[in-house]
Amino acid sequence: MGDKANAHPGAAGRATAADHPASVRNVVLVGHSGSGKTTLVEALALTAGAVNRAGRVEDGGTVSDYDEIEHRQQRSVQLSLVPVDWDGYKINLLDTPGYADFVGELRAGLRAADAALFVVSAADGVDGSTRMLWEECAAVGMPRAIVVTHLESARSDFEEMTATCAQAFGGDDPDAVLPLYLPLHGAAGPDGHAPVTGLIGLLTQQLFDYSSGERKEADPGPEQQPLIEAARNRLIEGIIAESEDETLMDRYLGGEEIDLKTLVQDLERAVARGSFFPVLAAAPAAEGARQGLGTVELLELVTGGFPTPLERPAPTVTTPDGAPREVQACDPDGPLVAEVVKTASDPYVGRVSLVRVFSGTLRPDATVHVSGHGLTDRGHEDHDVDERIGALSAPFGKQQRALTHCIAGDLASVAKLNRAETGDTLSAKDDPLLMEPWQMPDPLLPLAIEAHSKADEDKLSQGLGRLVAEDPTMRLEQNQNTHQVVLWCLGEAHADVALERLRNRYGVQVDVVPHKVSLRETFAGPAAGRGRHVKQSGGHGQFAICEIEVEPLPNGSGIEFVDKVVGGAVPRQFIPSVEKGVRAQAAKGVVAGYPLIDVRVTLKDGKAHSVDSSDAAFQTAGALALREAAREATIHLLEPVAEVSVLVGDDYVGPVMSDLSGRRGRVVGTEQAAGGRTLVRAEVPEIEIGRYAVDLRSVSHGTARFDRRYARHEPMPQHIAERLREQDPGT
């Protein structure tokens, strides 16, 4: 693996169609924003010969972060696939955003990959969100390795960073997180910092010098031997502890020299099954250099230690009607089962879908069945259609390199799937199948928008539809109560990208307006009202009089209408008319324009005219009676209250609970959760948590997450209601 004596110096790196799943490696790079994932991908592509200089392809573009939004924001905002060829293997490198707002792109990368490289900065350490992601990968048994970057920083210390990783990721077994190499330092500069110029392989005890810009192998000098011995012994013990050969440890402790080939094989098996997590170092190539430090070692780890797609369990597959279906894992000759892990729109070729094939073989111009998951609650159109796919290609920056086919275990871009959305399943048209979708976080930051002009209004619906088709972490809501179009996002950066894509990709200008919550009104106590609608102005007159009583009901009762008219004061045929008028007025509100709820309206008496009474007249009288009753009563403004559950690290429970209290929240309980976390449950007015998705991240330093669901409406404090009316005179 990483200690081959004759390392391949770099292959001509044009990604081609794979011929067998065993020759494919799907690797996702994850880590916090700024840890160096994109730079590392470009360094690996350079070493593999896929680019002509660091990060550049033939047209001068970059292999990752090629979107204009990424250039402007100076960070990754989407999943990028960079396929490279190395030593007879096709490696699909999946570069993911590190910023929390784009966790949907990260989850898509995890779905498409079979192993993960955790990229951590030696200058910044391991943050809480990276720890949470490690636990998420551990829960599904995904093999992982750790890459330490930013070794050029004056604050960097590889040994200290390795110890931090062992503490953060090792759990009960810190010896499962150990370095395969030690950094070799050059002469110290004026600031006292000695740059890393090479690596020392702990298993082969060979030195790999990158100081010339190209990897050169040599024997370590006597001064390096003391550095190697202790770290090498610990690494060997860690590998043997994970070995399937139970006699190996006794032989080693008995003084037997364990064969290098046996150690490498045991290491590769432990990495592939996710029980050992090697730590490596990497740095980008210097100007004019052919190889970045540690990139050859990383590529060897990926090809030798990470699992093939054949080792990934078969996905859960059903027929569209829900019947279970057995599918053999990663069989190129099996039934077609593929999944759209990313959707993008290209101004020239239309919709482009990044697809992971789990079974069968995908070919250009074939007709496939597209099964949607019915995410109608997020504004996604439900669909179950046949479509003819266009060309297959391997994305490489802005380029698309044509492929003749895509076998099980591989990834490819598919053109012209006009109905396919992220998360959809592709299968044979005569054998439609459906994969279980991966879990996506709920978007909890509302963005209320309006079309800027009439021309934008005509394009808004189509633009929003495309946005949510590309990104299942967005939810589109047409709120019938507030009459607002709301795009629910994961955070401010997520919202900014959505607005920029609407503006630049789909040509839609929108205005962001304050988000409104669905307020309600109710009577605080009993009241009575008389509705009199009498008009005699020539022609057919109007005559209707009704008297009602109104009383509050328990929460959730709605509007209850009771008829207690005696003696036919209101003719039977007009009783429903009064009720219709009352309900219509209740829907409009009686004081502030919000719907009236949770009251009983009793019709007690009234008068009618044999000629001038009508359905319309009694509807009007019913509405007038309800308005008059409201004038004589105290009306409460009701606000929606949400049940909020916050999962937070124990260190931040106090600040989170204090913050909830400041939002008029009531903590109703706490309970211990796994991993040193606490689940805090509270009831909080929704008007106070519009920006909670952003604020919680700040309070918890990015280590907490929450969910919410509507609980009920309850009276708003008078001073809050008055302030709301001052802000919006229409209320």
Buried (B, 14 or more C-beta within 10 A) or exposed (E): BBBBEEBBEBBEBBBEBBEBBBBBBBBBBBBBBBBBBBBBBBBBBBBBBBBEBBBBBEEEBBBBBBBEBBEEBEBBBBBBBBBBBBBEBBBBBBBBBBBBBBBBBBBBBBBBBBBBBBBBBBBBBBBBBBBBBBEBBBEEEBBBBBBBBBBBEEEBBBEEBBBBBBEBBBBEBBBBBBBBBBBBBEEEEEEEBEBBBBBBBBBBBBBBBBBEBBBEBEEBEEEBEEBBEEBBEBBBBBBBBBBEEEEBBEEBEEEEEBEEEBBBBBBBBBBBBBBBBBBBBBBBBBEEBBBBBBBBBBBBBBBBBBBBBBBBEBBEBBBBEEEEBEBEBBBBEBBBBBBBBBBBBEEEBEBBBBBBBBBBBBBBEBEBBBBBBEBEEBBBEEBBBEBEBBBBBBBBBBBBBEBEBBBBBBBBBBBBBBBBBBBBBBBBBEEBBBBEBBEBBBBBBBBBBEBBEEEBEEBBBEBBBBBBBBBBBBBBBEBEEBEBBBBBBBBBBBBBBBBBBBBEBBEBBBEEEEBBBBBBBBBEEBBBBBBBBBBEEEEEBBBBBBBBBBBBBEEEEEBEBEBEBEEEBBBEEBBBBBBBBBBBBBEEBBBBEBBBBBBBBBBBBBBBBEEBBBBBBBBBBBBBBBBBBBEEBEBBBBBBBBBBBBBBBEBBBEBBBEBBEEBBBEBEEBEEBEEEBBBBBBBBBBBBBBBBBBEBBEBBBBBBBBEBEEBEBBBBEEEBBEEBBEEEEEB
